[in-house]
């Protein structure tokens, strides 16, 4: 159900909105141009956290009956609500729970529990407005529906049975538009194989939970979206025609088509990445072209920056200063090149070619797996996966760039070499990123880096017997929370303390 368009087409730039063409293959393996230096400004100076400051917060889940650490769900869906961490717990026996934590065992408590229903639906999609926390959860009488909480057990209740009776509602795109929640209800009709897309809003009451617009069954709404200010940006594709960018602020008058992006059929958005007031995305077309776009949520601020042809794959990294950054990967040479594209219009310019030790060994195409940028940050952290002709990758690597060749550094390899677990990448500041990596001595465990090779190290060996497979790093105040499989034989809530008072490296462990 839903528009899951995600064609990964390769691209060679054939034209730019106001600029020219990207150079042909060039001498990719030796390319190391140095554009104008990006400013070295650290949004927040944080120290590398220590193993001693990394502790299990609370044992929430019983030992896993499944017993496969990389599949353990653990606490997740972390969100900041009224300055306190809130999260979901989904038990293997079907029970569900909304939890909160202040970072201590005693301060980690269940807000609301949900008995097992047998449906398999999860408690998920936690979305906070300033005064209310919305989420989707199942119960026997209503199925999986929209719930709301004020952070207390008594104040946690069903908002509305959007699909009356025990049948589940399929709700997507939950987004806070100020104090209003906006979301899509998707209804699949198996008799005619169509999906109806309805845009809804909610103020947390049944009467105030209403449909804003019925998009019908003749369009697809992409699963990709972005938040700009107090508005949700989303993509709508006519089944036989154009793809458009829409926005909604939770009102009927404020739900509008921002811009028609492409008139042809089979056009799909990919790589939607927001940095501050700007969102970058790429459109993949059936013609083989791919376009890089930017938007600030207005028609005038939604512009095509560059077009790429069919000989390279393109991934969007993000924006730094006056430039958007993308990678292009040649299908013939299997080298990945970082390019910068002027946000004001102009030619893409090569920054640096990343090495690939496997180009002579058959299928070894690199692609971007994860990207993270700290709020207000001037660096992009990203993981590169080098594929193979099998399900498992040949290599996985963590990189950082400030937009220059000299400021583009390989920090750690490998990360995870499993095709069933991908390493999360989470930048807290320009000089602090959390991720997971593999080491022969420890397995896959949480790691940290200050953006230098020397400052990249294991955070803590949580599971001394195997791997802890960390998931969902999330900063709340002076802690970074995550889930990890530990000696309780399940994934539990962990946290590490952040500090501005640094200790010497030899004391960090």
C-alpha positions as CSV (number, residue, x, y, z in Angstrom):
1,X,0.0,0.0,0.0
2,X,1.2,3.5,-0.7
3,X,3.7,4.8,-3.1
4,X,7.0,3.2,-2.4
5,X,8.7,4.5,-5.5
6,X,12.5,4.4,-5.0
7,X,14.1,3.8,-8.3
8,X,17.9,4.1,-8.0
9,X,18.9,5.4,-11.4
10,X,22.4,6.3,-12.4
11,X,23.2,9.7,-13.7
12,X,25.6,11.8,-15.6
13,X,24.7,15.5,-15.5
14,X,23.4,16.5,-18.8
15,X,22.2,20.0,-17.9
16,X,21.6,22.3,-15.1
17,X,18.8,24.8,-14.5
18,X,21.0,27.8,-15.1
19,X,24.3,26.0,-15.5
20,X,26.1,23.7,-17.8
21,X,27.1,20.0,-18.0
22,X,28.9,17.9,-15.5
23,X,32.3,16.9,-16.9
24,X,32.6,13.4,-18.4
25,X,34.3,10.6,-16.7
26,X,37.5,12.7,-16.2
27,X,40.3,11.0,-14.2
28,X,38.0,9.9,-11.4
29,X,40.6,7.9,-9.5
30,X,42.8,10.9,-9.1
31,X,40.3,13.6,-8.8
32,X,40.9,15.8,-5.7
33,X,39.9,19.3,-6.5
34,X,39.8,21.7,-3.6
35,X,37.0,24.2,-3.8
36,X,36.7,27.3,-1.6
37,X,37.1,26.1,2.0
38,X,34.0,25.7,4.0
39,X,34.0,27.5,7.4
40,X,35.2,25.4,10.4
41,X,32.6,26.4,12.8
42,X,31.5,24.0,15.6
43,X,27.9,24.5,16.6
44,X,28.5,22.9,20.0
45,X,31.8,21.6,21.5
46,X,31.2,18.3,23.1
47,X,33.7,15.8,24.4
48,X,33.9,12.1,23.4
49,X,31.7,10.3,25.9
50,X,33.2,7.5,28.0
51,X,32.5,3.9,28.6
52,X,32.1,4.6,32.3
53,X,29.4,7.2,31.4
54,X,27.5,4.6,29.2
55,X,25.1,2.5,31.2
56,X,21.9,0.6,30.9
57,X,19.1,2.8,32.1
58,X,16.6,0.1,33.0
59,X,15.8,-3.6,32.2
60,X,12.4,-3.3,30.6
61,X,12.0,-6.4,28.4
62,X,12.3,-10.0,29.6
63,X,14.8,-12.4,27.9
64,X,14.0,-12.8,24.2
65,X,12.3,-16.0,23.1
66,X,13.4,-15.4,19.5
67,X,17.0,-15.1,20.7
68,X,18.4,-13.3,17.6
69,X,20.1,-10.1,18.8
70,X,20.0,-8.2,15.5
71,X,16.2,-8.7,15.3
72,X,15.5,-7.7,18.9
73,X,13.1,-4.8,18.8
74,X,13.9,-3.1,22.1
75,X,12.8,0.4,23.1
76,X,12.4,2.7,20.1
77,X,10.5,5.6,18.4
78,X,12.3,8.0,20.7
79,X,10.8,11.5,20.9
80,X,11.2,14.6,23.1
81,X,7.9,15.5,24.7
82,X,7.8,18.4,27.2
83,X,11.5,18.0,27.7
84,X,11.3,14.3,28.7
85,X,12.2,11.2,26.6
86,X,9.1,9.2,25.5
87,X,9.3,5.9,23.6
88,X,7.5,2.8,22.5
89,X,8.1,-0.7,23.9
90,X,6.7,-3.6,21.8
91,X,7.0,-7.0,23.6
92,X,7.4,-10.3,21.8
93,X,4.2,-11.6,23.4
94,X,2.1,-8.9,21.8
95,X,1.9,-6.4,24.7
96,X,2.6,-2.8,23.9
97,X,3.6,0.1,26.1
98,X,4.1,3.9,26.0
99,X,7.1,4.7,28.3
100,X,9.0,7.7,29.5
101,X,12.5,8.2,31.0
102,X,14.5,10.8,32.9
103,X,17.6,8.7,32.5
104,X,17.5,6.8,35.7
105,X,16.0,3.4,36.6
106,X,13.4,4.9,39.0
107,X,12.6,7.6,36.5
108,X,11.9,5.2,33.7
109,X,8.2,4.2,33.9
110,X,5.4,3.0,31.7
111,X,2.8,5.7,30.9
112,X,0.2,3.3,29.4
113,X,0.2,-0.4,28.7
114,X,-1.8,-2.2,26.0
115,X,-2.7,-5.9,26.3
116,X,-1.9,-8.3,23.5
117,X,-4.5,-8.3,20.7
118,X,-3.1,-11.0,18.4
119,X,-3.0,-8.6,15.5
120,X,0.7,-7.9,15.4
121,X,0.2,-4.2,15.2
122,X,2.8,-2.1,17.0
123,X,2.7,1.0,19.1
124,X,4.5,3.4,16.8
125,X,4.7,6.8,15.2
126,X,5.2,8.9,18.3
127,X,4.7,12.5,17.3
128,X,4.8,15.4,19.7
129,X,3.1,18.8,19.6
130,X,3.9,21.3,22.3
131,X,1.1,20.0,24.6
132,X,0.2,16.5,23.3
133,X,1.9,13.3,22.3
134,X,0.2,11.4,19.5
135,X,0.9,7.8,18.5
136,X,-0.8,4.8,17.0
137,X,-1.6,1.8,19.1
138,X,-3.8,-1.3,19.0
139,X,-6.6,-2.5,21.3
140,X,-9.1,-5.3,20.8
141,X,-12.2,-3.1,20.4
142,X,-10.9,-0.6,17.9
143,X,-7.9,-2.2,16.2
144,X,-4.8,0.0,15.6
145,X,-5.9,3.6,15.9
146,X,-4.8,7.2,16.8
147,X,-4.1,7.8,20.5
148,X,-3.0,10.9,22.4
149,X,-1.2,11.5,25.8
150,X,-0.4,14.4,28.0
151,X,2.3,12.4,29.6
152,X,0.2,10.8,32.3
153,X,-1.6,7.5,32.5
154,X,-5.0,9.2,33.1
155,X,-4.4,11.6,30.3
156,X,-3.6,8.9,27.7
157,X,-6.7,8.0,25.6
158,X,-8.0,7.0,22.2
159,X,-8.5,10.0,20.0
160,X,-10.9,8.5,17.5
161,X,-11.8,5.2,15.9
162,X,-10.9,6.5,12.4
163,X,-11.8,3.1,10.9
164,X,-14.9,2.1,13.0
165,X,-14.8,-1.3,14.6
166,X,-11.9,-3.7,15.3
167,X,-10.3,-3.1,11.8
168,X,-6.9,-1.3,11.9
169,X,-6.4,2.1,10.4
170,X,-3.3,2.6,8.2
171,X,-2.1,6.0,9.3
172,X,1.1,7.6,7.8
173,X,3.0,10.9,7.7
174,X,2.1,11.8,11.3
175,X,3.5,15.4,11.6
176,X,3.1,18.2,14.1
177,X,1.8,21.4,12.4
178,X,2.1,23.7,15.4
179,X,-0.4,22.3,17.9
180,X,-2.3,20.4,15.2
181,X,-1.5,16.8,14.1
182,X,-1.7,16.1,10.3
183,X,-1.6,12.7,8.9
184,X,-2.8,10.5,6.0
185,X,-5.3,7.7,6.2
186,X,-4.6,5.1,3.5
187,X,-7.3,2.6,2.7
188,X,-6.5,-0.3,0.3
189,X,-9.3,-1.9,-1.6
190,X,-8.3,-5.5,-2.5
191,X,-11.2,-6.0,-4.9
192,X,-9.9,-3.4,-7.3
193,X,-6.3,-3.1,-6.1
194,X,-6.4,0.6,-5.4
195,X,-5.5,2.8,-2.4
196,X,-7.5,5.8,-1.3
197,X,-5.4,8.6,0.2
198,X,-7.1,11.0,2.7
199,X,-5.4,13.9,4.5
200,X,-6.6,14.3,8.1
201,X,-6.0,16.7,11.0
202,X,-6.5,16.3,14.8
203,X,-6.5,18.6,17.8
204,X,-6.6,15.5,20.1
205,X,-10.4,15.3,20.4
206,X,-12.8,13.1,18.5
207,X,-14.8,16.1,17.2
208,X,-11.6,17.8,16.1
209,X,-10.2,14.8,14.2
210,X,-11.5,15.3,10.7
211,X,-10.6,14.8,7.0
212,X,-9.0,17.8,5.3
213,X,-8.9,16.5,1.8
214,X,-9.7,13.3,-0.1
215,X,-7.1,12.7,-2.8
216,X,-9.0,9.7,-4.1
217,X,-7.7,6.6,-5.8
218,X,-6.3,8.1,-9.0
219,X,-3.1,9.3,-7.3
220,X,-0.2,7.9,-5.3
221,X,1.2,9.8,-2.2
222,X,4.8,9.0,-1.7
223,X,5.9,7.7,1.7
224,X,8.7,10.3,1.6
225,X,8.0,13.7,3.1
226,X,9.6,16.7,4.9
227,X,8.7,19.2,7.6
228,X,9.3,22.9,6.9
229,X,8.4,25.1,9.9
230,X,4.8,24.2,10.9
231,X,3.9,22.6,7.6
232,X,4.2,19.1,6.1
233,X,5.6,18.8,2.5
234,X,4.6,15.7,0.6
235,X,4.6,14.4,-3.0
236,X,1.6,13.4,-5.1
237,X,1.8,11.5,-8.4
238,X,-1.0,11.2,-10.8
239,X,-1.2,7.6,-12.0
240,X,-1.0,8.6,-15.6
241,X,0.7,12.0,-15.3
242,X,2.4,14.7,-13.3
243,X,4.3,14.6,-10.0
244,X,3.6,17.6,-7.7
245,X,4.9,18.9,-4.4
246,X,2.2,19.7,-1.9
247,X,2.1,21.4,1.6
248,X,-0.3,21.5,4.4
249,X,-0.4,23.5,7.7
250,X,-3.4,21.6,9.0
251,X,-6.0,23.8,7.5
252,X,-8.1,23.4,4.3
253,X,-7.0,26.8,3.0
254,X,-3.3,25.9,3.8
255,X,-3.4,22.6,2.0
256,X,-2.2,23.5,-1.5
257,X,-0.1,22.3,-4.4
258,X,3.2,24.0,-4.2
259,X,4.5,23.2,-7.6
260,X,4.1,20.7,-10.5
261,X,7.5,19.1,-10.7
262,X,7.3,16.9,-13.8
263,X,4.6,16.3,-16.4
264,X,5.7,12.8,-17.4
265,X,4.4,9.5,-15.9
266,X,6.6,7.2,-13.7
267,X,8.5,10.0,-11.9
268,X,9.5,9.3,-8.3
269,X,11.0,11.4,-5.5
270,X,14.0,10.0,-3.6
271,X,16.6,11.1,-1.1
272,X,14.5,13.8,0.7
273,X,16.9,15.5,3.1
274,X,16.0,18.6,5.2
275,X,18.6,21.0,6.6
276,X,17.2,24.0,8.4
277,X,14.8,25.9,6.1
278,X,15.8,24.0,3.0
279,X,14.9,20.6,1.7
280,X,16.7,18.8,-1.1
281,X,15.3,15.9,-3.1
282,X,15.9,14.1,-6.4
283,X,13.4,13.0,-9.0
284,X,14.0,9.8,-10.9
285,X,12.3,9.7,-14.3
286,X,11.5,6.8,-16.6
287,X,13.6,8.5,-19.3
288,X,16.7,7.7,-17.3
289,X,17.2,11.3,-16.1
290,X,17.4,12.3,-12.5
291,X,17.0,15.9,-11.3
292,X,18.2,17.5,-8.1
293,X,15.7,19.9,-6.6
294,X,15.5,22.3,-3.6
295,X,12.5,23.7,-1.8
296,X,11.7,26.0,1.1
297,X,8.0,25.1,0.9
298,X,7.0,27.9,-1.5
299,X,6.5,27.8,-5.2
300,X,9.2,30.4,-5.9
301,X,11.6,28.6,-3.6
302,X,11.1,25.2,-5.3
303,X,13.7,25.0,-8.1
304,X,15.5,22.4,-10.1
305,X,19.3,22.7,-9.5
306,X,20.7,20.1,-11.9
307,X,19.8,17.2,-14.2
308,X,21.8,13.9,-14.4
309,X,21.9,11.3,-17.1
310,X,21.8,7.5,-17.1
311,X,25.5,6.6,-16.7
312,X,25.8,7.3,-13.0
313,X,23.9,6.7,-9.7
314,X,23.2,9.8,-7.7
315,X,22.7,10.2,-3.9
316,X,21.9,13.4,-2.0
317,X,24.1,14.2,0.9
318,X,22.7,17.6,2.1
319,X,23.5,21.3,2.1
320,X,26.4,23.2,3.6
321,X,26.5,27.0,3.2
322,X,25.8,28.0,-0.4
323,X,26.0,24.5,-1.8
324,X,24.1,21.3,-2.1
325,X,26.3,18.2,-2.0
326,X,25.6,15.0,-4.0
327,X,27.5,11.9,-4.9
328,X,27.7,10.4,-8.4
329,X,28.8,6.9,-8.9
330,X,29.8,5.7,-12.4
331,X,28.4,2.3,-13.4
332,X,31.4,1.7,-15.6
333,X,34.3,2.6,-13.2
334,X,32.4,2.1,-9.9
335,X,34.0,5.2,-8.4
336,X,32.0,7.6,-6.2
337,X,32.6,11.3,-6.6
338,X,31.3,14.1,-4.3
339,X,30.0,17.1,-6.2
340,X,28.8,20.4,-4.9
341,X,26.0,22.2,-6.7
342,X,25.4,26.0,-6.1
343,X,22.1,26.6,-4.5
344,X,21.8,29.8,-6.4
345,X,22.2,28.0,-9.7
346,X,25.3,27.1,-11.7
347,X,27.5,24.2,-12.7
348,X,28.1,21.2,-10.4
349,X,31.8,21.1,-9.4
350,X,33.7,17.9,-8.4
351,X,35.1,17.9,-4.9
352,X,36.8,14.6,-4.4
353,X,36.7,11.0,-5.5
354,X,36.3,8.4,-2.8
355,X,38.6,5.3,-3.0
356,X,37.1,1.9,-3.9
357,X,39.5,-1.0,-3.3
358,X,37.1,-3.5,-5.0
359,X,36.7,-2.0,-8.6
360,X,38.7,-4.9,-10.1
361,X,36.7,-7.6,-8.3
362,X,33.4,-7.5,-10.1
363,X,30.2,-5.9,-8.7
364,X,31.3,-3.3,-6.2
365,X,29.1,-0.3,-6.7
366,X,29.2,2.1,-3.7
367,X,26.1,3.8,-2.5
368,X,25.1,6.1,0.4
369,X,23.4,4.2,3.2
370,X,22.9,6.9,5.9
371,X,23.5,10.7,6.3
372,X,23.4,12.8,9.5
373,X,24.0,16.5,10.1
374,X,23.9,18.1,13.6
375,X,21.4,21.0,13.9
376,X,23.2,24.0,12.6
377,X,26.2,21.9,11.7
378,X,28.8,22.6,9.0
379,X,29.7,18.9,8.4
380,X,28.0,16.0,6.9
381,X,28.6,12.5,8.3
382,X,27.6,9.6,5.9
383,X,28.1,5.9,5.6
384,X,29.1,4.3,2.3
385,X,28.2,0.7,1.5
386,X,30.2,-1.0,-1.3
387,X,27.9,-3.7,-2.8
388,X,28.6,-7.1,-4.1
389,X,26.9,-9.7,-6.3
390,X,25.4,-11.2,-3.1
391,X,23.2,-9.9,-0.3
392,X,26.0,-8.9,2.0
393,X,28.2,-5.9,1.2
394,X,31.9,-6.0,0.5
395,X,32.6,-3.1,2.8
396,X,30.9,-0.3,4.9
397,X,32.6,2.9,5.8
398,X,31.9,6.1,7.8
399,X,33.0,9.4,6.2
400,X,32.8,13.0,7.1
401,X,33.0,16.1,4.9
402,X,32.9,19.8,5.4
403,X,32.5,20.3,1.6
404,X,36.2,20.3,0.7
405,X,38.6,17.7,-0.5
406,X,40.9,18.2,2.5
407,X,38.0,18.1,4.9
408,X,36.6,14.8,3.5
409,X,37.9,11.9,5.7
410,X,37.3,8.2,6.1
411,X,36.8,7.7,9.8
412,X,36.1,4.0,10.2
413,X,35.7,0.7,8.3
414,X,33.9,-1.6,8.4
415,X,30.7,-0.7,10.1
416,X,28.2,-3.6,9.7
417,X,28.9,-6.3,7.1
418,X,25.5,-7.9,7.7
419,X,22.7,-7.5,5.1
420,X,20.2,-7.8,8.0
421,X,21.5,-4.9,10.2
422,X,22.6,-1.5,9.0
423,X,24.7,0.8,11.2
424,X,22.9,3.9,12.4
425,X,24.7,7.3,12.0
426,X,23.7,10.1,14.4
427,X,25.5,13.5,14.6
428,X,25.0,15.3,17.8
429,X,27.4,18.2,17.0
430,X,30.0,18.9,14.3
431,X,32.6,17.2,16.6
432,X,30.5,14.3,17.8
433,X,28.8,11.5,15.9
434,X,27.4,8.1,17.2
435,X,27.4,5.0,15.0
436,X,28.0,1.3,15.2
437,X,31.0,-0.6,13.9
438,X,32.4,-4.1,13.7
439,X,35.7,-5.1,15.3
440,X,37.2,-8.6,15.5
441,X,37.6,-8.3,19.3
442,X,34.1,-7.0,20.1
443,X,31.7,-7.6,17.3
444,X,29.2,-4.8,16.4
445,X,29.1,-2.3,19.2
446,X,28.4,1.5,19.6
447,X,31.2,3.8,18.5
448,X,31.8,7.5,18.6
449,X,34.0,10.0,16.7
450,X,34.9,13.7,17.0
451,X,35.3,13.8,13.2
452,X,39.0,12.8,13.2
453,X,40.6,9.4,12.7
454,X,42.4,9.7,16.0
455,X,39.2,10.6,17.8
456,X,37.2,7.6,16.5
457,X,36.8,4.8,19.0
458,X,34.6,2.2,20.6
459,X,32.2,3.7,23.0
460,X,31.6,0.5,25.1
461,X,31.6,-3.2,24.6
462,X,28.1,-3.8,25.8
463,X,27.7,-7.5,24.9
464,X,31.0,-9.2,25.8
465,X,29.8,-12.5,24.3
466,X,28.7,-11.3,20.9
467,X,27.3,-8.1,19.4
468,X,24.9,-5.6,20.9
469,X,23.6,-4.2,17.6
470,X,22.8,-0.7,18.7
471,X,19.6,1.0,17.3
472,X,18.2,4.5,17.3
473,X,20.6,6.9,18.9
474,X,18.7,9.9,20.1
475,X,19.7,13.0,22.1
476,X,17.6,14.2,25.0
477,X,19.2,16.9,27.1
478,X,22.6,15.9,28.2
479,X,22.2,12.2,27.3
480,X,22.2,10.2,24.1
481,X,19.8,7.2,24.4
482,X,19.8,4.1,22.3
483,X,18.7,0.4,22.5
484,X,21.3,-2.4,22.7
485,X,21.2,-6.2,23.2
486,X,23.0,-7.0,26.5
487,X,23.5,-9.6,29.1
488,X,19.7,-9.6,29.9
489,X,19.4,-11.5,26.6
490,X,17.3,-8.7,25.1
491,X,17.6,-5.2,23.8
492,X,17.2,-2.7,26.6
493,X,17.3,1.1,27.1
494,X,20.9,2.5,27.3
495,X,22.3,6.0,27.5
496,X,25.6,7.8,27.5
497,X,26.4,11.0,29.3
498,X,27.4,14.1,27.3
499,X,29.9,16.6,28.7
500,X,31.8,19.7,27.8
501,X,34.5,18.8,30.3
502,X,36.8,16.4,28.5
503,X,39.1,13.7,29.9
504,X,42.3,12.4,28.5
505,X,41.9,9.6,25.9
506,X,43.7,7.1,28.2
507,X,41.1,7.8,30.9
508,X,38.1,7.6,28.5
509,X,37.6,3.9,28.9
